[in-house]
Structures are given as structure tokens and as C-alpha cells.
Amino acid sequence: MILNELQTFTTLVEVGNFTKTAEKLLISQPSVSLHIKNLENTFDTQLLDRSRKGFRLTPTGQILYHRSKQLLSIYNNAKQEIVSHHHTVSGSLTIGASFTIGEYILPSLLIELQEAYPNLTLEAIIGNTEEIVRSVKLFQVDIGLIEGQTNEKDIEVYPFMEDQLYFVASADHALAKKEKLSIRALDNQFWITREKGSGTREYLYHVIRKEGLKATAFLTINSNQGIKETLMQGKGVSLLSKSVIEREVLEGNLVILPINNKQLTRTFSYIVSPIMKEKKNVEAFLQKLSNAY
């Protein structure tokens, strides 16, 4: 019974409405209220602050929501493992990936995984590094692939490949016509960058601070493709992964700026909760990841 009540509680938090929660779980609205009341009695605490506009979680409600996600995930994992009897890779696997990895690295891995395990249903969720870390922490994905860093507790971090980054601009940009440039050439430029929470943005800002560069302005776009399309209009410079710009550089639409003595690298990592690492489907994915990189 406690699992049903925890499921009701987590659904209510995520849906944000008692009526919609009842509809989603196919139970009555009074049952939703009763489940919440039972949990409050069980833990001897108030979980929700109610008002005419709705409700919000109390501090202890936040704690229970996080732990409920963990408990429900453990329960569902156990069911899946028992059904598969630790032999067949089947069921579902949800992979979270930050934008650069999700758009340019992950697709080939998904194809290989699907061909190897046709009974496995795959889902990829793409967001920035901050969003993927949160998804792993809340068990919204089975495993995450990120280009940034995290110090979150309860999450293990493992590097899987090195990535090169380059300063890029349109072929029509004034800097693109130079054969050699010093890092100072990037002073007082108009920068096009990713949104807050992005690993690529974090790395760019690190370089700007380290080199003491100044900027005339920043334009923020939450898409690698959007940044490239904007650069190709002829204004601005950016810092992007090699995998992101390969096609446009080959076609001559973007140019790698020849900055002397500057090789920029970062580490791509996979992040996983310890309880997820033993999941058969996660093991199968990690084997493919290891073989590829």
C-alpha cells in the first residue's frame, strides 16, 4: 500500500493538480487526498502547504519526493530484472544526454544498440548538462551523458571520451581571413554562446576568464544548430565542439579560427546512480559505449 501512496504523491508533485493526478492514476480525487493524508500520518509531518491557488512542497515534502523517486525506481528495476531473469536485454532504457553529445555522438550508439537488442525500447532525452544531472538524480533517466561537471552526491561520474573545441566564425568574418591569430584577437568580440547550465557555455566562460578577454556583447541561444545558423549570418564568434562543426567546416560555411598554441579539450562523462549501474539494460549500453570510445 505504501508504494501506491508514494506513487500518488510523486505524481501529484509532478502534475501539480489533484484532479489531474486522479485522472492519470485512474483513481478518485478523494483517494488522492487520502493517500497524501496517510503519508503525512505515517511520517508525522506536513508534506504540502495548501492554498487557494494550489499547493507547494514543504521541506519534508521535498525530502520525501526525492526518496520516493528512488524507492519507486528500485521497485520497478526489481520487477524488470525478475521478468528478464538477468538474461534478456529487453524492456526500456532512457538515456539523458547534453546537447552536443545527444545531437552528434549519441545517435550512432542508439542505432548500434537497437540493432544488437531489437527487444529493447530506447528513449533519448536531450537537455543541457544541468538538466541531465537533475534527471539522473531524480531517476527520470537510467543514465546520463554530460559535457560539463557535477559534484552532486549520490551520482557516480566516469569519463568516456575526450572532446576538442574550436573557436569558429563565418567564412565572411574579418578574423577568418587571417592565417594566424593570437588569443588577443578574440578580445572585444561579439560572442554567441549557449544557455546557462550548458557545459559548452561553462567552458567558454572559463576560457574568457582565464585569458582575460573582454566581449562587446553576448548572444545566448539554447541550441548548437541555432548558434551555427547565427554565425553563418557573418557576425559573431563562438566556441563549439569538433563534432558540432565538422559538416559546416567541410562545406565552407564556418571557419575554424587559427589561434596560435591553443588546443582546447574537455572530457565527456557518463553519470549514473549506483543502483542503476547494475541494471541489465544500462550494462548493455555501457558495453557499447566502451567499445565505441
N, C-alpha and C positions, 0 to 999 in steps of 0.2 A: 504493500500500500504506500509506503514512504516514497518509493520510486515514482509512482503515479503523481503523488503530490509535488515532488521535485520537478517532474516534467511539466506539470501545470504551472509551477512557479517560474521556471525558466522561460516557458512560452509566453507567459504574461509579461515578463520583463522585456522580452524581445518584440512582442507585438504591441505592447503599451496600452491594451484595452481589454477589459473583462469580457465584453460581448464577443469581440473577435477571437479571443482566446478560446472561449466556449465553442465557437463555430469551428475553429481549426482542430480542436481536440475531440469534437463530436460529443461534447457533454453539455450539461445545462450551466447557465451562468451561476445559479446558486451553488453548484458543485465546485466551480472555480473558487468562489468565495470561501466555501467550506475547506477546500484544500489549503488555501492560504492561512486560514484561521488555525487549522490543525498543525501546520508547520510552526506558526507563532507560539502555539501552546507547547509543542514538542521542544522547541529551542528556548522557550521562555523569553522571547524578545519580540519587538515590533519590527516587521520586515518592510512595511510600506508606510510612507507618510501620505495620507489621502487628503484630497481637496476637491473642490467643485470642478476643477479643471482636469482632474485625473489623480495621478499618484507619482511619487518618486521613491527610489530605494533609500532606506536608512543605511547607516554604516554597516550594521549587522546584516542587512539585506544584501549589500554588495558582497560581503564575505560569503553568504550562503549561495548567491548566484554563481560566483566563481567556482566554489566547491561542488555545486550541483552539476555544473557542466562537466567537471572531472568525473564525478560518480556515474553520471549517465553515459559518458564516453566509455568508461571502464566496463560498464554493464553491456553496452552494445558491442564492444570489442569481444567480450567473452562469448556472447551469442554467436557472433560471426566465426570465431575460432572453433567453437564446438561444432557448428554446422559444417565448416570446411574440414574439420578433423585434422588440422595442421598440414594438409597435403595440397589441396587445390587452391590456386590463386584465383579467387572469384569475388563476387560481391562488388564493392565500390572502393575507390581511392580518390580522395580530394587533395589536390596539390595547390598550395598557395605559392605565388611567385611574384617578386617585384618586377616592375615593368620591363626593364632591359632583359632580364632572364626569361620572363614569361612570354615576351614577344619575339625573341630572337634565339634563345637557347633551348627552351623547353619543348617547342613543337616537334622537333625530330625525336626527342626522347619519348614523347607521348605516342608517336607512330610506332616506334620500336616496341614499346610496352604493350600496345594494343595488338600488334602482330604476334607477340610472344604469348600473350594471355588474352585470348578472344572473349573469355567469360568475365573479364574484369571491366567494370564500368568506370570510366575516368572522367573527372571534372577538374578543370583548371580555373583557379580564381586569381586574377591579376590585380595588384594594388601596389602602393609604394611600400618601402621597407617597413615603415612604422605600422602600416595596416596589416602586413603579413605577420609581423611579430605578434600583434594583438590577436590575429586569427588563430595562430598556433597556441597561444596562451589560453584561449577560450575554447579550444578543441573544435573550432569551426572548420579547420582543415587538418588532415592527417600529418602533413609535413610541409615545411616552408622552405623556399629558396630565396635568399636575400643578397643584395649587393652592398648593404650597409653593415652597421654594427648593432649589437644589442647586449645589454647587461641584465636582461630580465632573469629573475630567478625561476627555477623550475623548467628552464629551457636549455637544452644542450646545443652547442654550436660546433659544426665541423666544416672546415674548408674543403671545397671540391675542385676549384679551378682558379687560375689567375686571369685577370682581365686587363687589357690595355685600354687606355683612354687617350684621346687626341683632341687638341684644340682645332675647331673646324669653322669654316665660313663659306659663303657663296664664292663661286669662281670669279664673280664680279667685285668682290670686296677688295679694298685697297691693299690689305695685308696679304691677300692671296697671290698678288703679283710679285712678291718678294721671294728671292731664292733662299735667303737665310734671315732669321729673326731672333732677337734676344727676347727673353721673358718680359723685358721692359716694353716691348712693342705692344703688349697686351694692356698697358696702362691706359686709363681713360677710354675704355671701350664700352660699347653698349652690349650687355650680356643677356643672353636668352637662356633661361635655366628652368629646371623642374621645380615642382612644388615642395613646400615644407614637408618633411617626412621621407623624402626621396634620398636614397643612398648616393645617387649621382649629384644631386644638389649639395649634399653634405660634403662630398669630396671636392667639388668646385670651390665651395666657400673655404675649405681647408687650404687649398692652393692659393686662393686670393689673399688670405690672411698671412700665410707663410711667406709669400713673395712680396707682401706689402703693396699689392696692386690697388689702384683706385678704379672706380667704374663711373661712367656718366649716368647710367641707369640700368635697372634690371627689369626684364620682362619675364614673368613666370607663366609657364604652360605645363599642364599636368599630363603631357604625352610626348614621347620621343618623336613620333611622326609629326606632331604639331610643331615641335621645335625645328625639325628639319625643313618642313614646308615654309616656316617663317624665315629661316636662314636663307633659303633659296630665293627669297624676295630681294636679296642683295644687301641687307643690313644686319648688323649684329654678329657676334661670335659666341661660340658655346663650347662646352667640354662634353664629349659623348664617347660611349664605348665603341671599340672597334667593330663589334658585331652589329651595332646600330647603323653605322655609316658606310659599311662595305659597299653596298649596292650603289649608293648615291655617289661615292667617290669614284667607283669604277665607271659610272656613266658620265662623270664630269660635272655633276650638279652641285657637289660640295668638294671642298679642297681641304686637305689636312695642312694646317699652318706649320711651316718648318721651323719650329722653335728649337734653337741650339741646346744640346745637352739636357733635354728634358724628356725622360721616359717615365710616364705615369702609369702605375699599376695598382690594382686593388685585388682583393680576394673575394670571390663568390663563395658563399657558405650555405649549407642546408641546416635548418634548425628543426628540432623535434622535441616533443615531450618524452621523457624516459619511458612512460607507459605505452607510447605509440611505437617505439623503436622495435618492439617485439611482434608487432602486427605483421602477419604474413605478407600482406599487400605492400606495406611500407618496405619490408625487406626486399621484395622483388624490385621495387623502384630503385632502391639504393644500389642494388647489384647492377642495374642498367646504368645508373649514374656513374658508378665506379668504373665500369668498362668503357664508358664514353670519354671520361676525363681522368 
